Amino acid sequence: MNSFCRVAVIGGLSCAIAGFAPAAIGAEGPADKSESRGFGWYVGTGIGPGFGAKYKLNGRSFTFDDGLQGATDKSPLIALNIVNAGIALSPSLLFGFSGSAVAMTGKVLGNDAQLQINNYFAALTWFPAEQGFFVRGGGGLSSFLIDTGPSSDHARGFGILLGPG
């Protein structure tokens, strides 16, 4: 595989759990209840089916099923939102790091085979109603692995993240 190939990833649905710890609140809480919460932090994680996950190789777009064509005992495509962490710019806008992976395994000619994309992104998450539904977008480094047992190839490139949750 050409090490200069572009890797593009479009993530699908994921679930996230976010916790907030307002930095402006002390052990006793704010003196004035109308006082702004200020900046806080968030941490989240999730798992999903990886709908729409694709990669681009030499200008062509492929699904994971395309990449493991002819494989037997294929696992379902799994997307892990391993960690989302950063600062809460407001109650509805988060900025931070998003680390995720999407993978599928199977057997090709009796050998274990794997396709995996790891993402290391800066991301913005917007909650239009300050909770529940959100939209996340970001970009950064993507790492792509094709392992067919006897041989493996690895490439890095720019990836993008865009999706609802």
Chimera marker file (.cmm) of the C-alpha trace (Angstrom):
<marker_set name="trace">
<marker id="1" x="0.000" y="0.000" z="0.000" r="1" g="1" b="0" radius="0.5"/>
<marker id="2" x="1.242" y="3.447" z="-0.844" r="1" g="1" b="0" radius="0.5"/>
<marker id="3" x="2.253" y="5.150" z="2.416" r="1" g="1" b="0" radius="0.5"/>
<marker id="4" x="1.150" y="8.485" z="0.970" r="1" g="1" b="0" radius="0.5"/>
<marker id="5" x="-2.426" y="7.407" z="0.351" r="1" g="1" b="0" radius="0.5"/>
<marker id="6" x="-5.130" y="9.470" z="1.973" r="1" g="1" b="0" radius="0.5"/>
<marker id="7" x="-7.221" y="7.891" z="4.645" r="1" g="1" b="0" radius="0.5"/>
<marker id="8" x="-10.635" y="9.475" z="5.138" r="1" g="1" b="0" radius="0.5"/>
<marker id="9" x="-13.132" y="8.249" z="7.680" r="1" g="1" b="0" radius="0.5"/>
<marker id="10" x="-16.723" y="9.263" z="8.043" r="1" g="1" b="0" radius="0.5"/>
<marker id="11" x="-18.085" y="8.016" z="11.363" r="1" g="1" b="0" radius="0.5"/>
<marker id="12" x="-21.665" y="7.080" z="11.876" r="1" g="1" b="0" radius="0.5"/>
<marker id="13" x="-23.878" y="6.915" z="14.915" r="1" g="1" b="0" radius="0.5"/>
<marker id="14" x="-22.391" y="6.660" z="18.368" r="1" g="1" b="0" radius="0.5"/>
<marker id="15" x="-23.690" y="7.006" z="21.873" r="1" g="1" b="0" radius="0.5"/>
<marker id="16" x="-21.938" y="9.167" z="24.419" r="1" g="1" b="0" radius="0.5"/>
<marker id="17" x="-22.120" y="9.689" z="28.125" r="1" g="1" b="0" radius="0.5"/>
<marker id="18" x="-20.799" y="13.042" z="29.278" r="1" g="1" b="0" radius="0.5"/>
<marker id="19" x="-20.137" y="14.237" z="32.809" r="1" g="1" b="0" radius="0.5"/>
<marker id="20" x="-19.614" y="17.861" z="33.778" r="1" g="1" b="0" radius="0.5"/>
<marker id="21" x="-17.610" y="19.273" z="36.685" r="1" g="1" b="0" radius="0.5"/>
<marker id="22" x="-17.939" y="23.045" z="36.802" r="1" g="1" b="0" radius="0.5"/>
<marker id="23" x="-14.580" y="24.614" z="37.562" r="1" g="1" b="0" radius="0.5"/>
<marker id="24" x="-16.147" y="27.773" z="39.032" r="1" g="1" b="0" radius="0.5"/>
<marker id="25" x="-17.984" y="25.935" z="41.812" r="1" g="1" b="0" radius="0.5"/>
<marker id="26" x="-16.187" y="25.307" z="45.089" r="1" g="1" b="0" radius="0.5"/>
<marker id="27" x="-16.954" y="22.686" z="47.748" r="1" g="1" b="0" radius="0.5"/>
<marker id="28" x="-19.806" y="24.826" z="49.119" r="1" g="1" b="0" radius="0.5"/>
<marker id="29" x="-21.212" y="25.593" z="45.641" r="1" g="1" b="0" radius="0.5"/>
<marker id="30" x="-21.642" y="29.048" z="44.142" r="1" g="1" b="0" radius="0.5"/>
<marker id="31" x="-22.449" y="31.886" z="46.557" r="1" g="1" b="0" radius="0.5"/>
<marker id="32" x="-24.988" y="33.315" z="44.116" r="1" g="1" b="0" radius="0.5"/>
<marker id="33" x="-27.307" y="30.827" z="42.374" r="1" g="1" b="0" radius="0.5"/>
<marker id="34" x="-27.551" y="33.151" z="39.344" r="1" g="1" b="0" radius="0.5"/>
<marker id="35" x="-23.747" y="33.095" z="38.930" r="1" g="1" b="0" radius="0.5"/>
<marker id="36" x="-22.510" y="31.602" z="35.651" r="1" g="1" b="0" radius="0.5"/>
<marker id="37" x="-21.160" y="28.061" z="35.838" r="1" g="1" b="0" radius="0.5"/>
<marker id="38" x="-17.998" y="29.012" z="33.941" r="1" g="1" b="0" radius="0.5"/>
<marker id="39" x="-15.848" y="26.478" z="32.155" r="1" g="1" b="0" radius="0.5"/>
<marker id="40" x="-16.017" y="22.826" z="33.110" r="1" g="1" b="0" radius="0.5"/>
<marker id="41" x="-14.671" y="19.554" z="31.836" r="1" g="1" b="0" radius="0.5"/>
<marker id="42" x="-16.288" y="16.558" z="30.215" r="1" g="1" b="0" radius="0.5"/>
<marker id="43" x="-15.491" y="12.900" z="29.694" r="1" g="1" b="0" radius="0.5"/>
<marker id="44" x="-17.449" y="10.505" z="27.510" r="1" g="1" b="0" radius="0.5"/>
<marker id="45" x="-17.330" y="7.117" z="25.854" r="1" g="1" b="0" radius="0.5"/>
<marker id="46" x="-19.559" y="5.089" z="23.575" r="1" g="1" b="0" radius="0.5"/>
<marker id="47" x="-20.074" y="2.158" z="21.256" r="1" g="1" b="0" radius="0.5"/>
<marker id="48" x="-22.041" y="1.835" z="18.053" r="1" g="1" b="0" radius="0.5"/>
<marker id="49" x="-22.542" y="-0.163" z="14.878" r="1" g="1" b="0" radius="0.5"/>
<marker id="50" x="-20.246" y="1.995" z="12.705" r="1" g="1" b="0" radius="0.5"/>
<marker id="51" x="-22.868" y="2.811" z="10.074" r="1" g="1" b="0" radius="0.5"/>
<marker id="52" x="-21.344" y="4.487" z="7.057" r="1" g="1" b="0" radius="0.5"/>
<marker id="53" x="-17.698" y="3.850" z="8.009" r="1" g="1" b="0" radius="0.5"/>
<marker id="54" x="-15.549" y="4.086" z="4.877" r="1" g="1" b="0" radius="0.5"/>
<marker id="55" x="-11.957" y="4.553" z="3.881" r="1" g="1" b="0" radius="0.5"/>
<marker id="56" x="-10.458" y="6.042" z="0.768" r="1" g="1" b="0" radius="0.5"/>
<marker id="57" x="-7.535" y="4.396" z="-0.999" r="1" g="1" b="0" radius="0.5"/>
<marker id="58" x="-5.939" y="5.836" z="-4.136" r="1" g="1" b="0" radius="0.5"/>
<marker id="59" x="-8.991" y="7.987" z="-4.803" r="1" g="1" b="0" radius="0.5"/>
<marker id="60" x="-11.523" y="5.148" z="-4.431" r="1" g="1" b="0" radius="0.5"/>
<marker id="61" x="-13.937" y="4.860" z="-1.519" r="1" g="1" b="0" radius="0.5"/>
<marker id="62" x="-14.368" y="1.443" z="0.152" r="1" g="1" b="0" radius="0.5"/>
<marker id="63" x="-16.603" y="0.026" z="2.866" r="1" g="1" b="0" radius="0.5"/>
<marker id="64" x="-15.230" y="-2.507" z="5.327" r="1" g="1" b="0" radius="0.5"/>
<marker id="65" x="-17.257" y="-5.238" z="3.578" r="1" g="1" b="0" radius="0.5"/>
<marker id="66" x="-15.456" y="-4.311" z="0.340" r="1" g="1" b="0" radius="0.5"/>
<marker id="67" x="-12.094" y="-4.630" z="2.098" r="1" g="1" b="0" radius="0.5"/>
<marker id="68" x="-12.886" y="-8.089" z="3.484" r="1" g="1" b="0" radius="0.5"/>
<marker id="69" x="-14.616" y="-9.320" z="0.341" r="1" g="1" b="0" radius="0.5"/>
<marker id="70" x="-14.503" y="-13.119" z="0.212" r="1" g="1" b="0" radius="0.5"/>
<marker id="71" x="-13.764" y="-13.398" z="3.935" r="1" g="1" b="0" radius="0.5"/>
<marker id="72" x="-15.611" y="-15.943" z="6.055" r="1" g="1" b="0" radius="0.5"/>
<marker id="73" x="-16.619" y="-15.712" z="9.734" r="1" g="1" b="0" radius="0.5"/>
<marker id="74" x="-16.793" y="-11.918" z="9.482" r="1" g="1" b="0" radius="0.5"/>
<marker id="75" x="-17.519" y="-10.021" z="12.667" r="1" g="1" b="0" radius="0.5"/>
<marker id="76" x="-20.003" y="-7.180" z="12.618" r="1" g="1" b="0" radius="0.5"/>
<marker id="77" x="-18.532" y="-3.740" z="12.048" r="1" g="1" b="0" radius="0.5"/>
<marker id="78" x="-17.968" y="-2.222" z="15.498" r="1" g="1" b="0" radius="0.5"/>
<marker id="79" x="-17.238" y="1.431" z="16.233" r="1" g="1" b="0" radius="0.5"/>
<marker id="80" x="-15.787" y="2.373" z="19.610" r="1" g="1" b="0" radius="0.5"/>
<marker id="81" x="-15.789" y="5.929" z="20.818" r="1" g="1" b="0" radius="0.5"/>
<marker id="82" x="-12.953" y="5.133" z="23.217" r="1" g="1" b="0" radius="0.5"/>
<marker id="83" x="-12.625" y="8.532" z="24.856" r="1" g="1" b="0" radius="0.5"/>
<marker id="84" x="-13.935" y="12.048" z="24.447" r="1" g="1" b="0" radius="0.5"/>
<marker id="85" x="-12.500" y="14.528" z="26.885" r="1" g="1" b="0" radius="0.5"/>
<marker id="86" x="-11.988" y="18.249" z="27.046" r="1" g="1" b="0" radius="0.5"/>
<marker id="87" x="-13.558" y="21.457" z="28.224" r="1" g="1" b="0" radius="0.5"/>
<marker id="88" x="-17.151" y="22.623" z="28.163" r="1" g="1" b="0" radius="0.5"/>
<marker id="89" x="-17.129" y="26.022" z="26.485" r="1" g="1" b="0" radius="0.5"/>
<marker id="90" x="-20.806" y="26.432" z="27.393" r="1" g="1" b="0" radius="0.5"/>
<marker id="91" x="-23.599" y="24.086" z="28.520" r="1" g="1" b="0" radius="0.5"/>
<marker id="92" x="-24.226" y="23.209" z="24.857" r="1" g="1" b="0" radius="0.5"/>
<marker id="93" x="-20.719" y="23.343" z="23.285" r="1" g="1" b="0" radius="0.5"/>
<marker id="94" x="-17.784" y="21.038" z="24.057" r="1" g="1" b="0" radius="0.5"/>
<marker id="95" x="-14.245" y="21.126" z="22.656" r="1" g="1" b="0" radius="0.5"/>
<marker id="96" x="-11.605" y="18.463" z="23.140" r="1" g="1" b="0" radius="0.5"/>
<marker id="97" x="-10.019" y="15.200" z="22.060" r="1" g="1" b="0" radius="0.5"/>
<marker id="98" x="-11.915" y="12.339" z="20.443" r="1" g="1" b="0" radius="0.5"/>
<marker id="99" x="-10.204" y="8.955" z="20.208" r="1" g="1" b="0" radius="0.5"/>
<marker id="100" x="-12.118" y="6.303" z="18.301" r="1" g="1" b="0" radius="0.5"/>
<marker id="101" x="-11.704" y="3.081" z="16.350" r="1" g="1" b="0" radius="0.5"/>
<marker id="102" x="-13.751" y="1.101" z="13.870" r="1" g="1" b="0" radius="0.5"/>
<marker id="103" x="-12.860" y="-2.500" z="13.014" r="1" g="1" b="0" radius="0.5"/>
<marker id="104" x="-13.985" y="-5.698" z="11.331" r="1" g="1" b="0" radius="0.5"/>
<marker id="105" x="-12.374" y="-9.141" z="11.444" r="1" g="1" b="0" radius="0.5"/>
<marker id="106" x="-12.767" y="-12.314" z="9.421" r="1" g="1" b="0" radius="0.5"/>
<marker id="107" x="-10.869" y="-15.194" z="7.841" r="1" g="1" b="0" radius="0.5"/>
<marker id="108" x="-9.274" y="-14.940" z="4.395" r="1" g="1" b="0" radius="0.5"/>
<marker id="109" x="-7.945" y="-18.236" z="2.981" r="1" g="1" b="0" radius="0.5"/>
<marker id="110" x="-7.882" y="-19.670" z="6.528" r="1" g="1" b="0" radius="0.5"/>
<marker id="111" x="-5.876" y="-16.764" z="7.978" r="1" g="1" b="0" radius="0.5"/>
<marker id="112" x="-7.188" y="-14.252" z="10.510" r="1" g="1" b="0" radius="0.5"/>
<marker id="113" x="-7.742" y="-10.905" z="8.788" r="1" g="1" b="0" radius="0.5"/>
<marker id="114" x="-8.492" y="-7.480" z="10.212" r="1" g="1" b="0" radius="0.5"/>
<marker id="115" x="-9.324" y="-3.995" z="8.941" r="1" g="1" b="0" radius="0.5"/>
<marker id="116" x="-9.071" y="-1.235" z="11.528" r="1" g="1" b="0" radius="0.5"/>
<marker id="117" x="-9.062" y="2.550" z="11.557" r="1" g="1" b="0" radius="0.5"/>
<marker id="118" x="-7.949" y="4.483" z="14.651" r="1" g="1" b="0" radius="0.5"/>
<marker id="119" x="-8.734" y="8.187" z="14.915" r="1" g="1" b="0" radius="0.5"/>
<marker id="120" x="-7.047" y="10.870" z="17.016" r="1" g="1" b="0" radius="0.5"/>
<marker id="121" x="-9.118" y="14.017" z="16.510" r="1" g="1" b="0" radius="0.5"/>
<marker id="122" x="-9.753" y="17.487" z="17.843" r="1" g="1" b="0" radius="0.5"/>
<marker id="123" x="-13.535" y="17.721" z="17.982" r="1" g="1" b="0" radius="0.5"/>
<marker id="124" x="-16.439" y="20.074" z="18.670" r="1" g="1" b="0" radius="0.5"/>
<marker id="125" x="-19.678" y="18.654" z="20.071" r="1" g="1" b="0" radius="0.5"/>
<marker id="126" x="-22.864" y="20.707" z="20.032" r="1" g="1" b="0" radius="0.5"/>
<marker id="127" x="-25.999" y="19.812" z="22.021" r="1" g="1" b="0" radius="0.5"/>
<marker id="128" x="-28.814" y="21.962" z="20.514" r="1" g="1" b="0" radius="0.5"/>
<marker id="129" x="-31.037" y="21.372" z="23.574" r="1" g="1" b="0" radius="0.5"/>
<marker id="130" x="-28.094" y="21.276" z="26.041" r="1" g="1" b="0" radius="0.5"/>
<marker id="131" x="-28.669" y="17.516" z="26.537" r="1" g="1" b="0" radius="0.5"/>
<marker id="132" x="-29.688" y="14.442" z="24.581" r="1" g="1" b="0" radius="0.5"/>
<marker id="133" x="-29.183" y="14.722" z="20.803" r="1" g="1" b="0" radius="0.5"/>
<marker id="134" x="-25.804" y="16.080" z="19.672" r="1" g="1" b="0" radius="0.5"/>
<marker id="135" x="-23.785" y="16.745" z="16.533" r="1" g="1" b="0" radius="0.5"/>
<marker id="136" x="-20.022" y="16.151" z="16.531" r="1" g="1" b="0" radius="0.5"/>
<marker id="137" x="-17.444" y="17.256" z="13.991" r="1" g="1" b="0" radius="0.5"/>
<marker id="138" x="-13.676" y="17.185" z="13.967" r="1" g="1" b="0" radius="0.5"/>
<marker id="139" x="-10.519" y="16.174" z="12.226" r="1" g="1" b="0" radius="0.5"/>
<marker id="140" x="-6.999" y="14.955" z="12.774" r="1" g="1" b="0" radius="0.5"/>
<marker id="141" x="-4.779" y="11.905" z="12.359" r="1" g="1" b="0" radius="0.5"/>
<marker id="142" x="-6.220" y="8.578" z="11.182" r="1" g="1" b="0" radius="0.5"/>
<marker id="143" x="-4.285" y="5.345" z="11.196" r="1" g="1" b="0" radius="0.5"/>
<marker id="144" x="-5.360" y="2.489" z="8.922" r="1" g="1" b="0" radius="0.5"/>
<marker id="145" x="-4.396" y="-1.194" z="9.291" r="1" g="1" b="0" radius="0.5"/>
<marker id="146" x="-4.975" y="-4.049" z="6.854" r="1" g="1" b="0" radius="0.5"/>
<marker id="147" x="-3.798" y="-7.355" z="8.310" r="1" g="1" b="0" radius="0.5"/>
<marker id="148" x="-4.409" y="-10.515" z="6.255" r="1" g="1" b="0" radius="0.5"/>
<marker id="149" x="-2.322" y="-12.869" z="8.404" r="1" g="1" b="0" radius="0.5"/>
<marker id="150" x="0.713" y="-13.432" z="6.173" r="1" g="1" b="0" radius="0.5"/>
<marker id="151" x="1.077" y="-9.703" z="5.460" r="1" g="1" b="0" radius="0.5"/>
<marker id="152" x="-0.031" y="-6.392" z="6.887" r="1" g="1" b="0" radius="0.5"/>
<marker id="153" x="-0.033" y="-2.813" z="5.642" r="1" g="1" b="0" radius="0.5"/>
<marker id="154" x="-0.316" y="0.363" z="7.642" r="1" g="1" b="0" radius="0.5"/>
<marker id="155" x="-1.020" y="3.933" z="6.491" r="1" g="1" b="0" radius="0.5"/>
<marker id="156" x="-1.640" y="7.284" z="8.124" r="1" g="1" b="0" radius="0.5"/>
<marker id="157" x="-3.495" y="10.301" z="6.844" r="1" g="1" b="0" radius="0.5"/>
<marker id="158" x="-6.012" y="13.010" z="7.613" r="1" g="1" b="0" radius="0.5"/>
<marker id="159" x="-9.422" y="11.883" z="8.801" r="1" g="1" b="0" radius="0.5"/>
<marker id="160" x="-12.705" y="13.651" z="9.407" r="1" g="1" b="0" radius="0.5"/>
<marker id="161" x="-15.503" y="13.015" z="11.853" r="1" g="1" b="0" radius="0.5"/>
<marker id="162" x="-19.059" y="14.153" z="11.291" r="1" g="1" b="0" radius="0.5"/>
<marker id="163" x="-22.169" y="12.645" z="12.750" r="1" g="1" b="0" radius="0.5"/>
<marker id="164" x="-25.112" y="12.782" z="15.125" r="1" g="1" b="0" radius="0.5"/>
<marker id="165" x="-25.517" y="10.938" z="18.390" r="1" g="1" b="0" radius="0.5"/>
<link id1="1" id2="2" r="1" g="1" b="0" radius="0.2"/>
<link id1="2" id2="3" r="1" g="1" b="0" radius="0.2"/>
<link id1="3" id2="4" r="1" g="1" b="0" radius="0.2"/>
<link id1="4" id2="5" r="1" g="1" b="0" radius="0.2"/>
<link id1="5" id2="6" r="1" g="1" b="0" radius="0.2"/>
<link id1="6" id2="7" r="1" g="1" b="0" radius="0.2"/>
<link id1="7" id2="8" r="1" g="1" b="0" radius="0.2"/>
<link id1="8" id2="9" r="1" g="1" b="0" radius="0.2"/>
<link id1="9" id2="10" r="1" g="1" b="0" radius="0.2"/>
<link id1="10" id2="11" r="1" g="1" b="0" radius="0.2"/>
<link id1="11" id2="12" r="1" g="1" b="0" radius="0.2"/>
<link id1="12" id2="13" r="1" g="1" b="0" radius="0.2"/>
<link id1="13" id2="14" r="1" g="1" b="0" radius="0.2"/>
<link id1="14" id2="15" r="1" g="1" b="0" radius="0.2"/>
<link id1="15" id2="16" r="1" g="1" b="0" radius="0.2"/>
<link id1="16" id2="17" r="1" g="1" b="0" radius="0.2"/>
<link id1="17" id2="18" r="1" g="1" b="0" radius="0.2"/>
<link id1="18" id2="19" r="1" g="1" b="0" radius="0.2"/>
<link id1="19" id2="20" r="1" g="1" b="0" radius="0.2"/>
<link id1="20" id2="21" r="1" g="1" b="0" radius="0.2"/>
<link id1="21" id2="22" r="1" g="1" b="0" radius="0.2"/>
<link id1="22" id2="23" r="1" g="1" b="0" radius="0.2"/>
<link id1="23" id2="24" r="1" g="1" b="0" radius="0.2"/>
<link id1="24" id2="25" r="1" g="1" b="0" radius="0.2"/>
<link id1="25" id2="26" r="1" g="1" b="0" radius="0.2"/>
<link id1="26" id2="27" r="1" g="1" b="0" radius="0.2"/>
<link id1="27" id2="28" r="1" g="1" b="0" radius="0.2"/>
<link id1="28" id2="29" r="1" g="1" b="0" radius="0.2"/>
<link id1="29" id2="30" r="1" g="1" b="0" radius="0.2"/>
<link id1="30" id2="31" r="1" g="1" b="0" radius="0.2"/>
<link id1="31" id2="32" r="1" g="1" b="0" radius="0.2"/>
<link id1="32" id2="33" r="1" g="1" b="0" radius="0.2"/>
<link id1="33" id2="34" r="1" g="1" b="0" radius="0.2"/>
<link id1="34" id2="35" r="1" g="1" b="0" radius="0.2"/>
<link id1="35" id2="36" r="1" g="1" b="0" radius="0.2"/>
<link id1="36" id2="37" r="1" g="1" b="0" radius="0.2"/>
<link id1="37" id2="38" r="1" g="1" b="0" radius="0.2"/>
<link id1="38" id2="39" r="1" g="1" b="0" radius="0.2"/>
<link id1="39" id2="40" r="1" g="1" b="0" radius="0.2"/>
<link id1="40" id2="41" r="1" g="1" b="0" radius="0.2"/>
<link id1="41" id2="42" r="1" g="1" b="0" radius="0.2"/>
<link id1="42" id2="43" r="1" g="1" b="0" radius="0.2"/>
<link id1="43" id2="44" r="1" g="1" b="0" radius="0.2"/>
<link id1="44" id2="45" r="1" g="1" b="0" radius="0.2"/>
<link id1="45" id2="46" r="1" g="1" b="0" radius="0.2"/>
<link id1="46" id2="47" r="1" g="1" b="0" radius="0.2"/>
<link id1="47" id2="48" r="1" g="1" b="0" radius="0.2"/>
<link id1="48" id2="49" r="1" g="1" b="0" radius="0.2"/>
<link id1="49" id2="50" r="1" g="1" b="0" radius="0.2"/>
<link id1="50" id2="51" r="1" g="1" b="0" radius="0.2"/>
<link id1="51" id2="52" r="1" g="1" b="0" radius="0.2"/>
<link id1="52" id2="53" r="1" g="1" b="0" radius="0.2"/>
<link id1="53" id2="54" r="1" g="1" b="0" radius="0.2"/>
<link id1="54" id2="55" r="1" g="1" b="0" radius="0.2"/>
<link id1="55" id2="56" r="1" g="1" b="0" radius="0.2"/>
<link id1="56" id2="57" r="1" g="1" b="0" radius="0.2"/>
<link id1="57" id2="58" r="1" g="1" b="0" radius="0.2"/>
<link id1="58" id2="59" r="1" g="1" b="0" radius="0.2"/>
<link id1="59" id2="60" r="1" g="1" b="0" radius="0.2"/>
<link id1="60" id2="61" r="1" g="1" b="0" radius="0.2"/>
<link id1="61" id2="62" r="1" g="1" b="0" radius="0.2"/>
<link id1="62" id2="63" r="1" g="1" b="0" radius="0.2"/>
<link id1="63" id2="64" r="1" g="1" b="0" radius="0.2"/>
<link id1="64" id2="65" r="1" g="1" b="0" radius="0.2"/>
<link id1="65" id2="66" r="1" g="1" b="0" radius="0.2"/>
<link id1="66" id2="67" r="1" g="1" b="0" radius="0.2"/>
<link id1="67" id2="68" r="1" g="1" b="0" radius="0.2"/>
<link id1="68" id2="69" r="1" g="1" b="0" radius="0.2"/>
<link id1="69" id2="70" r="1" g="1" b="0" radius="0.2"/>
<link id1="70" id2="71" r="1" g="1" b="0" radius="0.2"/>
<link id1="71" id2="72" r="1" g="1" b="0" radius="0.2"/>
<link id1="72" id2="73" r="1" g="1" b="0" radius="0.2"/>
<link id1="73" id2="74" r="1" g="1" b="0" radius="0.2"/>
<link id1="74" id2="75" r="1" g="1" b="0" radius="0.2"/>
<link id1="75" id2="76" r="1" g="1" b="0" radius="0.2"/>
<link id1="76" id2="77" r="1" g="1" b="0" radius="0.2"/>
<link id1="77" id2="78" r="1" g="1" b="0" radius="0.2"/>
<link id1="78" id2="79" r="1" g="1" b="0" radius="0.2"/>
<link id1="79" id2="80" r="1" g="1" b="0" radius="0.2"/>
<link id1="80" id2="81" r="1" g="1" b="0" radius="0.2"/>
<link id1="81" id2="82" r="1" g="1" b="0" radius="0.2"/>
<link id1="82" id2="83" r="1" g="1" b="0" radius="0.2"/>
<link id1="83" id2="84" r="1" g="1" b="0" radius="0.2"/>
<link id1="84" id2="85" r="1" g="1" b="0" radius="0.2"/>
<link id1="85" id2="86" r="1" g="1" b="0" radius="0.2"/>
<link id1="86" id2="87" r="1" g="1" b="0" radius="0.2"/>
<link id1="87" id2="88" r="1" g="1" b="0" radius="0.2"/>
<link id1="88" id2="89" r="1" g="1" b="0" radius="0.2"/>
<link id1="89" id2="90" r="1" g="1" b="0" radius="0.2"/>
<link id1="90" id2="91" r="1" g="1" b="0" radius="0.2"/>
<link id1="91" id2="92" r="1" g="1" b="0" radius="0.2"/>
<link id1="92" id2="93" r="1" g="1" b="0" radius="0.2"/>
<link id1="93" id2="94" r="1" g="1" b="0" radius="0.2"/>
<link id1="94" id2="95" r="1" g="1" b="0" radius="0.2"/>
<link id1="95" id2="96" r="1" g="1" b="0" radius="0.2"/>
<link id1="96" id2="97" r="1" g="1" b="0" radius="0.2"/>
<link id1="97" id2="98" r="1" g="1" b="0" radius="0.2"/>
<link id1="98" id2="99" r="1" g="1" b="0" radius="0.2"/>
<link id1="99" id2="100" r="1" g="1" b="0" radius="0.2"/>
<link id1="100" id2="101" r="1" g="1" b="0" radius="0.2"/>
<link id1="101" id2="102" r="1" g="1" b="0" radius="0.2"/>
<link id1="102" id2="103" r="1" g="1" b="0" radius="0.2"/>
<link id1="103" id2="104" r="1" g="1" b="0" radius="0.2"/>
<link id1="104" id2="105" r="1" g="1" b="0" radius="0.2"/>
<link id1="105" id2="106" r="1" g="1" b="0" radius="0.2"/>
<link id1="106" id2="107" r="1" g="1" b="0" radius="0.2"/>
<link id1="107" id2="108" r="1" g="1" b="0" radius="0.2"/>
<link id1="108" id2="109" r="1" g="1" b="0" radius="0.2"/>
<link id1="109" id2="110" r="1" g="1" b="0" radius="0.2"/>
<link id1="110" id2="111" r="1" g="1" b="0" radius="0.2"/>
<link id1="111" id2="112" r="1" g="1" b="0" radius="0.2"/>
<link id1="112" id2="113" r="1" g="1" b="0" radius="0.2"/>
<link id1="113" id2="114" r="1" g="1" b="0" radius="0.2"/>
<link id1="114" id2="115" r="1" g="1" b="0" radius="0.2"/>
<link id1="115" id2="116" r="1" g="1" b="0" radius="0.2"/>
<link id1="116" id2="117" r="1" g="1" b="0" radius="0.2"/>
<link id1="117" id2="118" r="1" g="1" b="0" radius="0.2"/>
<link id1="118" id2="119" r="1" g="1" b="0" radius="0.2"/>
<link id1="119" id2="120" r="1" g="1" b="0" radius="0.2"/>
<link id1="120" id2="121" r="1" g="1" b="0" radius="0.2"/>
<link id1="121" id2="122" r="1" g="1" b="0" radius="0.2"/>
<link id1="122" id2="123" r="1" g="1" b="0" radius="0.2"/>
<link id1="123" id2="124" r="1" g="1" b="0" radius="0.2"/>
<link id1="124" id2="125" r="1" g="1" b="0" radius="0.2"/>
<link id1="125" id2="126" r="1" g="1" b="0" radius="0.2"/>
<link id1="126" id2="127" r="1" g="1" b="0" radius="0.2"/>
<link id1="127" id2="128" r="1" g="1" b="0" radius="0.2"/>
<link id1="128" id2="129" r="1" g="1" b="0" radius="0.2"/>
<link id1="129" id2="130" r="1" g="1" b="0" radius="0.2"/>
<link id1="130" id2="131" r="1" g="1" b="0" radius="0.2"/>
<link id1="131" id2="132" r="1" g="1" b="0" radius="0.2"/>
<link id1="132" id2="133" r="1" g="1" b="0" radius="0.2"/>
<link id1="133" id2="134" r="1" g="1" b="0" radius="0.2"/>
<link id1="134" id2="135" r="1" g="1" b="0" radius="0.2"/>
<link id1="135" id2="136" r="1" g="1" b="0" radius="0.2"/>
<link id1="136" id2="137" r="1" g="1" b="0" radius="0.2"/>
<link id1="137" id2="138" r="1" g="1" b="0" radius="0.2"/>
<link id1="138" id2="139" r="1" g="1" b="0" radius="0.2"/>
<link id1="139" id2="140" r="1" g="1" b="0" radius="0.2"/>
<link id1="140" id2="141" r="1" g="1" b="0" radius="0.2"/>
<link id1="141" id2="142" r="1" g="1" b="0" radius="0.2"/>
<link id1="142" id2="143" r="1" g="1" b="0" radius="0.2"/>
<link id1="143" id2="144" r="1" g="1" b="0" radius="0.2"/>
<link id1="144" id2="145" r="1" g="1" b="0" radius="0.2"/>
<link id1="145" id2="146" r="1" g="1" b="0" radius="0.2"/>
<link id1="146" id2="147" r="1" g="1" b="0" radius="0.2"/>
<link id1="147" id2="148" r="1" g="1" b="0" radius="0.2"/>
<link id1="148" id2="149" r="1" g="1" b="0" radius="0.2"/>
<link id1="149" id2="150" r="1" g="1" b="0" radius="0.2"/>
<link id1="150" id2="151" r="1" g="1" b="0" radius="0.2"/>
<link id1="151" id2="152" r="1" g="1" b="0" radius="0.2"/>
<link id1="152" id2="153" r="1" g="1" b="0" radius="0.2"/>
<link id1="153" id2="154" r="1" g="1" b="0" radius="0.2"/>
<link id1="154" id2="155" r="1" g="1" b="0" radius="0.2"/>
<link id1="155" id2="156" r="1" g="1" b="0" radius="0.2"/>
<link id1="156" id2="157" r="1" g="1" b="0" radius="0.2"/>
<link id1="157" id2="158" r="1" g="1" b="0" radius="0.2"/>
<link id1="158" id2="159" r="1" g="1" b="0" radius="0.2"/>
<link id1="159" id2="160" r="1" g="1" b="0" radius="0.2"/>
<link id1="160" id2="161" r="1" g="1" b="0" radius="0.2"/>
<link id1="161" id2="162" r="1" g="1" b="0" radius="0.2"/>
<link id1="162" id2="163" r="1" g="1" b="0" radius="0.2"/>
<link id1="163" id2="164" r="1" g="1" b="0" radius="0.2"/>
<link id1="164" id2="165" r="1" g="1" b="0" radius="0.2"/>
</marker_set>
